[in-house]
Each structure stands twice: as C-alpha cells, then as structure tokens.
C-alpha cells in the first residue's frame, strides 16, 4: 500500500526522469547532478520503511487458528484407546475427552458424564456450557441456543467431566474453520496490483482513500502543468542559456522535472506516516496498541462502535452483588475477584453486615458445595492478582465468602464424603460434608443435636425451592416453607433476574447419619442424590453479575455526544443484554427496548438473512443484538458499512474475528483476547476497556485535524512554488531555485513545522463534533480556496522580493537573457536567489503558525504547541546552515 499510492508513483517517475535526463546531459559524469533523483528515492524509501516498521504484525489470524488445538488426543482405534496427533483424526473417529483437553474437531457426543465445555472463544460467553449425549426436544418459546447441547466444537476446552464423541467435521469444515474462511474472504486468495504489490483497495481506510483521491487530483494537475510548460518552452525555443547548443526540448524536460518537484507534495506521504506513527506511540499511553498505521485516524472517523459485552463493556468477572438469606436482603459491594475490596451490607444500609448469622451460614454452605478456589498469583507482568480457579459461576461465592472473613481453607474443616456434580438434568450440585458442634460455624446457623453430616444443594432457584420444606429465619430458628413463601421468594428471584443477575439458591439438610449405606457399592450416584436432597432447608439466594466497567457508562454518553452510535452485540440472552445495555447507557430511558433491542434470530427468520434493504433498516436503529453468532456479527458490520457509516468493531473471541476483519477498524482485547482476534484486528486495547476506545476516538480526531492542517500548509506552499516557477518561465526570469533547493525547502525547512502541525492538540470541543462523512475528502472546497489564496499571497511577496534582488545584484537586469550576458553572472544570480530563498523560509515559517487553526487567529495561544517552537528553531538552523556553510551553500 505504501508503494502504490498515486503520489508515491509520481515521485518515483519524477526521480527516474531526473536521473535519465541528467545522465544524457553535459554533467553526466558529475555525481551531484543525480542528487535530485536520489533524494526523491530516499523520500519514498523512508516513507515505506516507517510505515512497514510500525505495521509489523505480531501474528497472523489464520495461523493462530491452526494452533488452537493440542498436539495429541486419545481416540478409539481397533477397540483400544490410543494417542494420536491431532492432524491425523478424521471424520468417524471416536475421541475420548477429559478435563483440560481441547476438542480436536467438531464432534457429536455419544457419552457425556458431567461434561462441560468453555465456548468463550467461539461464542464470547464466559459461562461453561453443560453438554449431553441425549437429544432433547425443543420446548415451544424456548430461546435458541448458540450451540447444540449434543455437540462439542474444535478449539474449545473441556472444563469438567468425561466424554466421548464421534467426529463429524475436521479442518476448514469445522465451525472454527468456517470462521477462518470468513476471515480470508470469499475468494480466499491474495490479489495483486502494480505487477507484484498486494491489492489492498478492498479494505483501505477512509484516510487512505482520501489521500489517494487527493494524490490523483494533484498528480493530474501536475502532469497538465508540466506538459503545458514543456510545450510552451519547446514552441518558443527556450534553451539553456548556460549551454546554448543543447536542444530546447532537453532543457524544458529539466524545467518540467523542476516544476513537477514543486507541484508534487513530496512531504504529504512522509508527514502523514510520521504523524500517524507519533499517534501510535501516544496511543500506548492510553492503553491502545496500534497494529495498522492508518487505524489511528480511522477510529477518529468512526460513526458506529459495535462492542462485545463480556470483558469490554463489563468486567468479564462474575461478581456477587446481591444476597437473600434468613428473610433479609443484602447488597454486596466491590467488583472483580479482590476480596479485600467491598463488603456485605443490608439493603438500604452502609453498615458492614458480614457477621450476620444468615450471611455467614449462606456463604459457608455455598462454599461447601463449591470446587473453586481463590488465591493470589503473579500475572504475566509479575503483579500479584487474586485469581479464581474452577467454575466461573462459583467464583463470586468464594470471593464473597472471603469478604465476610471465611478463611481460604475453611472447606477443609468439613471433610466431604459425597459429591454429585451439576448436570443439565439435575440443575443442581449436591455435596455431603461432615460437621460437628451445635452450629454450622461460630455465629452461624444452629444445628440440631446429633448432627454429623450436612447435605448442601446449590443450583437453579426454582428446582431448589421446590425441594425445600423449611427455611432459615433471621433469629436462627427454622420455619415451614409454605407455598405462599415460595411464591414470595420466587418474586425476589424474578427481581434479581430482571436486573440481569444470575441467581443460585442454597439449601441444606442437617443429618445425624447418611440416608444410604455407604458400604453398598451397588447404590448409584443418582440414588444417593435422591436420598440426600429430601427435606431441604432453604438457606438463601446469591445473585451475581458481570458488572459494567468503571467509566463505561460515562464513555458511552461521551460517544453519544460525539455523534457516535454505540451498538452492543452479544451472545447473551435478550433480557440480560437489555439490562446490561441500560446499565451502561447504551439504552436510555427514552429508548423502547422492543424497538432498540432484538434477538439475532430476527435477522434470519427462515434460516436466510434478510435482504439488504430490510437488514439496513433494522441495523440502522437497533442498539442491542442478542444471541449473536459469528455470521450475524459479520452481516451487521456489512450492513452498517453499506449505509455509508464508518464501523468500529470490538471483540476478543474467535467468533469475533470475521467481524473484526470486515470492520473499518477492528479493535481486539489485549488481556482476554484470543490470538485469532488480535491477528484480525487493527488495534488492541491492552486494558480491555471500552473507555480506551472513546479516548482513542478523541485522539484520532485530533490527528486527522492535524493532518488536514499540515496538508493545507504543504499544499499552499507547493501552489506558491508552482506559481513562482510558472511566472519565471513565462516572463523569462531565471528560475529562482533548483529542484534540489525545492526539496531542501520541503524536507528540511517545511517538514519539521508540518510534523508539528500533525501533533497539534485537538480543539477543546472536538468530541462534540459530528463524525465526518466517510466520503468527505481530506481537503474541502473552502480549504482549496484558502490554499490558492495563500499561495497567491506568498507568490506575490516572494516574486516581488526576487525581482528587487535581481535588479539590485544584477545591475538592474531581471530577464534571464540579459543576466546571462553579465560578467560573473553566476555569483550575482545566486545572491538574488539566496535572498528569495531566505524570504521564502521566513514566510513559510509564519504561514506554519497561521495554519495551526482554521478558525482562531495566529496569536491565539501562539505558544500552545511546544513542538512548533522546536520545529521553527530547527528550520531556521537548517536555513542558515545551508546559506552560510561553504560546501552546502555552494552545492545548493
């Protein structure tokens, strides 16, 4: 891309033309005669080099897909379990899977025992998914599941249980393989252009498209001017006065190359690249790692941000926020897994209630029915962080238990004698532990005399409550659980569910002895489960949520104020998605959830996606898409782009990769993001925080405004250069500067101020402006008028200074034909050119200060950009070095 833009191609043509013409001239043996061509070539290489270095990719998405499976897996061959390399498995193989394995291919389960799979990379949802080998009939009105219960998919890890499955699809035919095809595109191949360079026209950013259009305009204009001057000079037989014997056409080619160097804005590609590179470096301080250079600016033009929910808008850490126990409701404060932050307090009170009997009893009973642990561990950066190990739904329980003072090893004080794992059929987990004493723990629920065992059930509230016959009261007593009581408690459950909280019920049964013969090996697990779950006592409820990240609601409002529509696309259920969207201000009180939030099933009512018109109508107003599949996310992004919007897409899982690749700007998560998502993205949020996106939008807009400013500055300078040379050629005045002097002006004295304009701080109200249209050119009509007017003013001043200097140093002469008849005309002419040269640098430095704002006067906050002061000083130093140092002044 860096070598195929129109401006770069014109520069390469000018460089080649300069070298060829000088090679046929009288100074062909002088190496300095090729300086212009070589200098232009160096500009092209520097520009491409900076861009290539900045865009160096850390990984490839398709390569990461192939690394998502483990090296070996157990399969059944000839009736025996044998270990084979994953690539060798084929459709029809029976695979043996256990906890910690990675599914090697898509398979249909034929055996499943307490089998759970983490499908977060595939669906984006954090909860482990229970699988079964039994095909169940779908209930009317039940929401569609993202993945079938009887299938396990390639790349997903087994979190618990054992299973066997029959492989149905391998390689690119698996779900992950189909995602890989979506990333690669329909043709799957690499197109080329300009003989060997990759054709990236299909996924150019708005800035790249605008720069190409600008380059094409400038290029056509430059060609027309150069051809016109060449024809005028050739027809009028304008020859080189220093070499009258040479042909007029050869001299006019040299003049045309000089004019081309003046007309083509060599500094724009380099300044854009440097400006974006500086922006990339500054983005790191805002927790944004840029993988593709133009992505810095593109995010600034975003009009729609499509965001994943888990880990981006939310913490990605299930946290307990509510509790009901012993007839009292409690709030649990704090976020994440740090038990040292937050407390348990009665609803409506700020007093720590962690010592309440019901609280301690509820959490301890829940801990006795958990297998998850919590401990401090070093992360990749060597920072100690609280990390749970085990089931994600149990993590909030162990964190809350530590908040009320229950020790890390308290479960060891209650030896477990039975465990019946959670299953999709039972809807609960049951454990039986040994207890002693008259209460479950100091200050906890009283136990009947002679209690030696405690059975605890943890699971779906409606199932647990149906099994309960009594309930714990606030004073520690036990009361009968009536049908009315059950209805009242289920109303509490509904209240939690309406807030998108995930609710578990905790019930216990004190026992003096086990209700089964533990020495009888013929008793099945299900029989033990049936015996222990009778006459349960409801201890309470625990309600958890993946809470919104700090600052996200304000950032969403800031995005709205900036004219950016924030859309949440999640695999979660619709009601949960709506509740989260309300919490983070994506849905506001004025929004109708029935209109602004939809299940993605409505995008494909008959299995096929809606036509473009209907799809665009839907995506143009909806803010929440629930139960989204990878293909849905891709179609949503395509629809938004068809409407002329600039779409930014965030994601972390394999399922997000196609949409990340399709979006104008793909934003992957650095912490929880898979390598596939990172490989398909343009930038990575190192803190996984939506707030960083809004900060990056602000920075991107400031960078684009800076690019507009230095483009206007550079173009006005080039317009003035062309006018000055044109006047010199037409009137017959000696050309006031050589191509090398023009390059020196552009790259040495003009480049530093241009770069300073590129890092100009953004306007205070930049986030309150509407996103610019996708097709809006980088140089607007009024900017062209301003540049031409500035060029004319600059030309008038410099031509006037040059004429006065010529008449002063050249004995009153200013026409080329007369000056070349003077004695020692080279020295006299060079003195006049030097005066014009110094005047031009000073004028352009003043013009740089004027270009700092399109609306404010030059003296407004004149010293506000420190980089501009450095740039002007550097430009002045280079100017006087070129003028006063003997070798430089002689050769320039």
N, C-alpha and C positions, 0 to 999 in steps of 0.2 A: 504493500500500500504506500509506503514512504517513497518508493522509486517510480510510482506510476501516476502521481498527481500531475495535472497539466502544467503547473508552474515548474515543477522539477524537470519534466521533459523539455520544456522550453529552455531552461537553464542549460541542460545537457547539450541541446542543439546549438545554443549560443557558444558554449565552451568549445565544441568541436569546430564550429565555423571560425572562431577566433584563432584556434591553433592552425587550421588549414590555410587561412588567408596569410597569417604571419609566416607560415612555412614556405609560401611562394613569393614573399616579399624580399626587399633588399636586406633586411636584418634577420634573415632566416637562421644565420649562424649564431645569433645573439640569444642566449638562454632567457634573458629578461624579456624578450619580445613575446614569450609564451606565458608570461605571468598572469595575464587576464584569464586565459582559458584554464590554467591550472588552479587559480584562485576559485573560479566558479565550481570546478570539480570538487575542490576541498569542501566548499559550502554544502554541496549535495551529499557528500560522504558523512560530514559532521551531523547533518540533519538526520540521515538514515541511521547513523550509529547511535545517537542519543535515543531515538525512538525505539530501536531494536533492544537496546540495553534496558530501557525502562519497562518494555513489554515482555521481557523474558519470562516465559511461563514456568511455573513451579511443577505443573503436572498436566497430563492430558486426560480429558474426561473418559474417553473410550478405553484408554489403558487402565485407568483406575477401576473401570467396571470389571475388567478381566482379573483384577487382583482381589475381588471381594469374596472369593471362596477360598477355603483352606486347601492345603496341599493334598491331603489324603482323606478318605472316607471309607467306612465299612459298608460292604454290600453282601448280599447273599448270592453265592455262586456255587452250583453243584450241591446245594443244601447246606453249605457251610458259610460262616461269616468270615470274609477275607477283606483285608485292607488294600485299597487300590487308589491310584492317583485320580483326583477329581476329573481331569480332562478325559479319562477313559470311560466314565459312566455313560450309558446310553439309555434311550427310552426302553422301558420294560424291565430295567434293573430294579431290584428291591433294596432300598437303602435303610440302614439301621442308624437311628439318630438318638443322641442323648444330650444332656445339659452341657452347654458350651460348644456344641458342634455348629457348623454353618451349613445351611441347606445347600447342596451342590447343584441342584437343578429343580425345576418345578415338579412337584410330585403330589400324588393322591394318597392320603393316609389310609392304611389298611389296619393299623394298630395305633392306638394313642392312649397312653396312661398318664394322666395329669400333665398333658403336653401343652406347653406354652411357647410362643414364638414372639420375638421382638421384631415387629414390622415397621419400626420407626423410619428406617432408611427408605422403605418402599412407599409408605402411606403418610409419613410425617407425624403420626400419632404416637405419644410416648408410652402408652399403656401396653403391657404384654397382652397378647391375644391368645385365648384358650382355643385349642383345636380338638377335633374329634374325628373318629373314623366313621361315625354314623351320619347318614344323610337325613336331615330334618326337613319337614315340610314347612315352607314359609307361611307365617301367620299373616292374615289379612291386616293391612295397615302398618305392619312392622317395617321400620326403615331398612333400606338396602344396605348390606354390609359391604365395606370396601374390598374385602377378600373373602372367599368361601371358607367356611369353618373346616371343611374336609381337605383343604389344600395347604401345602407349605411351599414357599417360593424361594427361588435361588437368591443367595446373598443374605437371607435372614438368619439370625442366630437363635438357637434354642436356649431358653432361659430356665426351663424346668421340665421334668418328666422324661419319658421314654416314648419312642415311636418307631414305626416302620412305614415306609411309603413306596409306592410304585411310581417310578419316574415317567412323566408324561411328555415333558419338553426339555430340551437342552440348548445350550448356546444362545444364538440370537432369536430362538423361538420362545425363550422364557420371557416372563414379564420384564425382567431387567434387560434382557436382550432387545425387547421391543422399545424400551426406553432408549437404549443405545442407538437404535435406528432413528428414533425421533431426534436425538441429538445430532446424528450425522446428516440428517436431511433426507429428502425423498430420493435424490439421486445417489447419495452416499459417496460421491466422488469429489475430487478436487478440481475445480475449474481453473483455467489459467488464462492470462491475457498478456499482451505485450510479449509474446513468444514464450516466456518462461515464468513470469511473475504470477503469483496467485491472484485470482479474481475475487476481490472482497466487496464488490459492488452491492451484492445482495444484503450485506449486513453492515454497511457503513453507518456511522453515527451521523446525526444531523450536522455537526460541525464539519466532519469530513466532506459531506455532500455539499455544504455551503462553500467550503474552501475550494472544492473542485469547480463549482459553478463560477466563483469569483475568478479563479485562475483561468478558466476558459474565456471569460469576458476580457480579462486583461491580456491574455495571450492573443486573442483575435485582434484586439485593438493595437497591440504592439506590432503584430505582423503587418496590419494595414498601414500603420505609420511608417514602419521601416521600409516597406515596399514603395510607399509613396515618396519618401525621401530619396530612396535609391533611384527611382525613375526620374525625379526632378533633377538630381545631380548628374545623372547619366545624360539626360537630354540636353542640359545646359553645359555639358562637358566640363564639369567641376573636377579638376585634377589636384593631386597632392602638390602644393607649392614647393615642398622640400624635395620632391622628386618629379619634376615636370614631365619626364619621359614615360612615366608609368601610365597605364590606361585609366581612364576615368572610372570605369566600372569597378576596377580593383580598389581604387580609393574609396568609392562610395560603399563598397561592401564593408570596409573597415569602419566607415562612418555609421553604417547601418548597425553593425555589431555594437558600436558605442551607444547608439540610440536604443538598441534592444536591452543592453545592460541597464540603461537609465529607465526604460519602460517597465521591465520585468521586476517585480518586488522580491528580489532575492531573499530579503530579510524576513518575509512573512512566514514561510515554512519553518525557518530556523527559530524565529521568535515564538511561534505557536508551540513548537516542540519543547523549547526551553520553558515557556510559561506553564505548559501542562506538566512538565517534569517537576518544576518547583511546586506546583499544586499537588502532585503526587506525594512529594516529601512532606508537605504541610499536612496532608490528609492523615499521615501516620499518627500525628499528634492528636487527631480526632478519632482514633481507633478505626481508621479505614485504610486498608491496604489495596492499592490500585494495581490491577494486573494488566489492563489495557489503557494506553495513554489517553485516548480521547474520551474515556469513560468519565474522567474528572469533570469535563464540561457537559457531557450528555446528561448526567444526573441533574445538573442545574437547569436543564430544559424540560425535566420530567413534568408531565401534567397528570399522570396517574401512577400511584405507587401500589402495586399488588403485593401484599405482605402475607407470608405464612403466619400462623398464630403461635404455635408452640416454640418457645425459645427466642422469639423475635419480639412480638408484642407482649408475650408473657415471659416469666422467669424460666420456664422449662423445668421447674422443680415443684412437684406437688407439695403443697403446704396446707397444714390444718388451720382452718380459720374459724371453725365453729364446733361446738360440742353440746350435747344434751345428755344429762345424766342425773339420776335421782330426782327427776321432776324439775330440774333447773337448767336453763340455757346459759352457755358461756361463749365468750369470744376468745380466740387465740390470736395473739399479735405476733409480729415478726414475719419475715419472708425467708425462703430458702432453707438450707439444711443446718444453719448455725443455731444450736440450742441455747447459746448464750445471749441471743437476741430475742426479745419478746417474752410474753407471759400469758397465763390463762386467767381471765377475769370474767366476772359475772356480766352479762349483757346490761349495758347502761351504767357500768361502774368501771373505774380505772384501778381499783384495788386488786392486788395480786390474790387470786383465789386458788393457787396451785396446791394448797394444803387441804382443800375441802375434801371430805370423805368421798363424795361421788366422783370427783375428778381423779383422785389417786386410784380409786377402785376401777374406774372405767379404763384408764390408760394402762394400768398394770395387767388387767385381764386381757386387753388387746395385745400387750407385749407378749403374754404367754401364748398367744395364738399367732405369732409372727416368726419369720425366719430371717428377717432383715436386721443388719447390724449397722451401727453408726460410729465412725472413728475419724480422727484427723489423719490426713495423708498429704504427702507432698505432691503438688501438681507438676506439670512439665516445666514450669518456671521456678520450681523449688519452693513455692509458697505453700504453707500448711493450710489445708482447707478441710472442712467437715464433709465427709463423703459417705453416703449410704451404700451398702452392698446387699443386693437382694431385690425383692419385688418392689416396683415403683409405687404401688398403691399402699405398701406398708411403711414406706419412708416417712410420711407425715406423722405416723403413730410413734415411731421410735424417737423422732425429733421432739414431738410434744411431750413425750414421757421424760426426756432429759430436761425439758424446761421446768417441770414440776419437781425435779430432784431425784427421780428414779435413776439408779446407777446403770452403767453400761452393762454390768454383769448380773443384774438382778434376776434375769430369767434362769441363770444357773442355780439359783437358790430354790428353784421349783423344778425338780427333775421331771422331764417329760416321759410319760410312759406310752402315749399313743398320739399319733398324728394322722389325720385324714386330710390330705391336701385339697385345695379348692378344685372344683371341676365345674364345667358349664352345666352339668345336670344337677349337681347338688346346690350350686350357687352359694356355697359357704365353705369355710375351712373349720375343722374341729381339732382341738388338742385336749389331752388329759394330762394334768401335772399333779405331782404330789405336793400337798400343803400340810402345814402344821400350825397349831395355835388356834386362837379364837377369832382372829380377823385375817383378812387376806394379806394385809401388811400393816405396819404401825399407822394408826389413824385411818385405816381403810374399812371396807365392808366387813361387818361381823360374819363369822362362820358358825354354823350350828355345832354343838358339841359332838365330838367324834368324827369330824370331817377329816378325811385323809387324802381325798382327791378332789380336784376341781376341773370339771369339763368346761371348756370355753369355745363358743362358736362366734365366728366373725364372717360377715357376708352381707348379702343383699337384704335391706331392711324388711321388705315385705315377706320374704321367706323366714327370716329370723323371728320376726314379731308373731307370725302365725304359730311358731313352735313354743312361744313363751306362755306361761300360765301365771306368772307373778312378776313383780317389778320392784326394783330397789327404790326406797324413799329417801328423802333428804336427811332424816334423822337416823338412818341406818336400818330402819325396820323394813319388812317385806310386806307388800300388799298384793292382793289379787289383781291380775291384769284383765279387766273386763273388755268387752267388745267396744264399748264407748272409749275406753282408754286407748285401745289400739287405733281407733279412728283418729283420736286427737294426736297421737304420736305420728301417724302417717301424714297428718296435715303438716306437722313440723318437717317431716321428710320432704313433702312437696314444696314447702317454703325454701328449704335448702336447695332443692333441685331447680327451682325457678331462678336461683342465683347462679346456676351452672356449677353448683357444688356436687362433688361425688360423695355419696353418703354410705357409710358402713354401719351396721348395727352390731353391738357387742352384747352377748348373753352368756350366762354361766350357770352351772349346776353343781353345788357342793354335794359330794358323795362320801359316804363312810367306806364304801368298797366299790370295786369295779362291777358294773352291771353285766359282766360277761366273764367267762372263765379264761383267764389269760394263758393258761396252760393248754387250752384246747386249740390245737393248730388248725382244726377244721373250720373254725369260725372266720368268715371272710371280713375284709375291711368294711364292706357295706353293712354287714350285720353288727359290727362294733359301733359303727356310726349311728345306726338306727337305735341301738340300745342307749347310747350316751346323750343323744340330743333331746330326750324327753324331759318334761317338767323343767324347762329352762326358765331362768330368771333374767329379765331384761335389765342390763346394767346401764346401757346408754347408746348414744349415737356419736359418731365422729364425722365431720364434714370437711372435705379438703378441696382445694382448687389449685390450678396452676395460675398463680396471681399475675396481674399485669406488672410489667417492669416499672420501676420508678421513673417518672418523667415522660412515659409514653403517652398518657392522656394529653399532657400539655403539648407534646410534639405533634400529635395528631391535629390538635387545634391550630398549631402554628402552620402545619401543612395546609390545612383548610384556608387559613388566612393568606397563604401564598398562592391560592388558586389551584392547589393540588388535591385531587380526589384520592383518598386512601381506601383501598379495597382489601378486605380480608378473605383469603382463600384457604380453607382448612378442610381436613378430613374428618373433623369432629361432627357430632350431630347438630342439627339446625338450632335447637333450643339452647344448647351450650354455646354455640357460635354467636347467637344473638346476645346472650348475656355478657359474654366477653367483649363483644363489639360495643355494647353500651358502656361497659366499664372503662374502655379506652377511648371513648368519644367518637368511634367510627360511626356508630348510630347515636344520634342525638334525640332529645325528646320530640323534636319536630318531625323526625323520620318515622314512617309507618313500616314496622318490621315485615308486614305482609307483602310490601312492595320492594323494600330495600334489602331483604334477605331471602335467599332461595336455596333449596336443595339442588345440587347439580344434576339430579335426575331429570329436572325440567329442561335441561339443555339437550337432552337426548331422549325425548318421550317414547319413541318407538325403537330405541337402540341406535338410531342415526341422529347426528347432530342437526339442529335447526339450520335452515338456510341462512345465508349471510345477513340478509335484511332483518330477519327475526332475531338472530343472535346479537347483532349490533344494537338493536332496540333494547334488548334485555340487558346487555353488559353496559349500556350507556347510563343506566340508572341504578343498578344493583350495587350495593356496597359490601355485602356478605355472601359468599358462596360456601355452602357446607357440603360435606361428604364428597369432596372433590377427588377425582382420580388424576393421574399424571396427564392423561389425554385432555381432561377438562381444563386443567391449568393452561395447557398449550393453546387450546381453542379460545380461551378467554383472552389471553395475551394477543393472539392474532386478531381477534375481533376489535380489541381496543386500538390496535395499530391501524386497522382499516378505517377507523374513524378519524385518522389524522393525529391521534394522540401519541405522545412520547411515553412509552410504558417502561417503568422500572419494576423489576420482579425480585423479591427476596425469597430465599429458600435454603434448606440445609440438607434435605434428603436426596436420595437417588431419584425419587419421584418428582422432585423439583427441577432436575437438570434440563429436560427438554424446554420447559418454560424459561428457565434462566438463559438458555442458549438463544431462544427466539426473541426475548425482550430486547428493547433498545439498550437497556442497561441491566445486566444480571448481577444481583448482589447476594453473595453466599455468606453463610455464618462461619466464623473462624474457629469457634470453640466446639460447637456441636455439629458443624457441617461435615458431610462426607467429602472424601477426595473427589468424588464424581461431581458433586455440586460446585466445589471450588474450581475444578477444571473447566466447567461450563460457564463460569461467571466472568464478569468484567472487573468486579472489585469484591473485596472480602471485608466484612465487619469483624474486627478482631475481638470485640466485646459482645457480639451477637445482639446488639442493642438497636432498636428502631430509632432511638433518639439520635444515634450517629448518622442515620440516613438524612434526617432533616438538616443536621449541621452540614453534611456533605452537599446537600442541595444549595444551601446558602453559599458555601464556598464555590460550588460550581457556577452559580450565577455571577459571583464576583469575578471569577476567572474569565467567563465569557464576556462580561462587560469590559474587563481589561484587554481582552483580545480585540474587541471592537475598537477600543481607544487606540491601541498601537497600530491596528490595520489602517485606521483613519489617518494616523500620524504618518506612517510609512507611505501610504498612497498619496497623500498631499505632497510629500517630499518628491516622490517619483514623478507625479504630474508636473511639478515645478521643473524637475530635471529635463523631462521631455520638452517642455515649452522652451526652456533656455537653449537646448541644443537645436531645436527646430528653428528658433529665431536666428541663431548663429549661422545655420546652414542657408536659410532662405535669404537673409540680409547680406551674407558674405563676410560676417565677422569670424575671426578664428574661434574654433570650438573651445569653450572656456575650460574644459577639463577632459582628460583621457579616460578610457574605460577603467584603468587601474585606480585613478583618483575617485571615480564614481563608486567603485567597490569599497575603497577606503572610507568614503563618506558613509556608505550604507552599513558596512560591517564593523567599523571601528568607532566612528563618532555618532552614528544613529542607532546602532544596535543596543548599546547599554541603556539609553533612555527608553527604547522600545520595550526592553525586558522589564524595566522599572514600571512602565505603564501596565504591563501584563500582571504585575503583582500589586497593582493599585488597590487599596482597601475598598471594599464594596460600599455602596451608598447605605445610609442608615435604614432606609425603608425598602431594602432590596427584597426582603421576604414578603413584603406586602404587594409586590408587583405580580401581575398575572404571568403565567408561563408563556414564553414566546411561542408562536405557531411553529409547527415542525418545518413548514416550507419557507419560513421567513429567511431572507438572505442575510448574510452576516453584515453586509453594507446596505443600509436602507437608502431610499431615494433622497431623503433630505441630507444624508451623510455624503452622497456623491456630490450634491450641490455645494455643501460646505467644503469638501476636499478640493473641488475645482476652484472655488473662490479663494481658498487659502493658497493653492498652487499659483494662481494668477497674482496674488499679492506678493508672494515670495519671489516669483519670477520678475515682477516689475522692479522690486528692490534690488535683486542681485544683478539683473541686466543693467540697471542704471549704475550700480557700483562698478560693474565690469567696464562699461563704456567710459566712465570717468577715469578709471585706472588705465585703460588703453590709451586714452588721449594724454594722460599725464606721463606715462612711461614710454610711449611710442611716438613721441614728437608730434602729438596732435592727430595721429592717424588712428583709425579704428577698423578700416576694412582690411581683410586678410591679404588681398593682392598688393596693397601698398605697404603693409607692415613687413611682408617678406622681402621687400626691397631695401629695408633699413640695414645699416651695419649692426652686427651683434643683435639681430632681432630676437634670437632665442632667449637671451637674458632679459630683454625688455618685455617680451611677451610673457615669460614665466613670472615676472614680478607682478604684472597685471592679473594673471591667473591666480597668483597666490593671494592677492588682496580679495578677489572674488571668492576664493576658497575659504578664507578665514571668515569673511562676512556671511557666507552660507552656513558654516558650522554654528556661528553665534545665532543666526536667525532660526536655525533648526532647533537649537537648544531652548530658545524662547518658545518656539512652537510646541516643544515637548511639554512645557508647563501648561500651555493653553489646552493641550489635549487631555489633561488629567480629568476633565469633567466636560460632559456635553451640555450641562445646564448651569453650573456655577462659574463665576468669573475666575480668572487666573489667580488672583490674590487670595481667594478663599482657601484657608488652611494651606497656605503655599508650602509650608514645610511638613505637611502631614505624612508624606511618603518619604521615609528616610532613604529608601533605595534610589529615589530620583536624585537626591543630592549627591549620592555616591556616583551615580551614572553620569551626571553633568561634569563632576570633577574629573572622572576618568576620560570623558570625551574631550575635555579641554587639555588634559595632559597629552592625550594621543595627538590632538591637533598640533600643539606646539612642538611635540617630538617630531612629527612629520615635516614641519616647516623649518625647524631650527637645526635638527641633527643633520650634518652634511650628507651622509650617504642616502638617508631617507628623502631629504629634500631634493637631491639630485635625480633620484630614480622615480620619484612620484610626479 
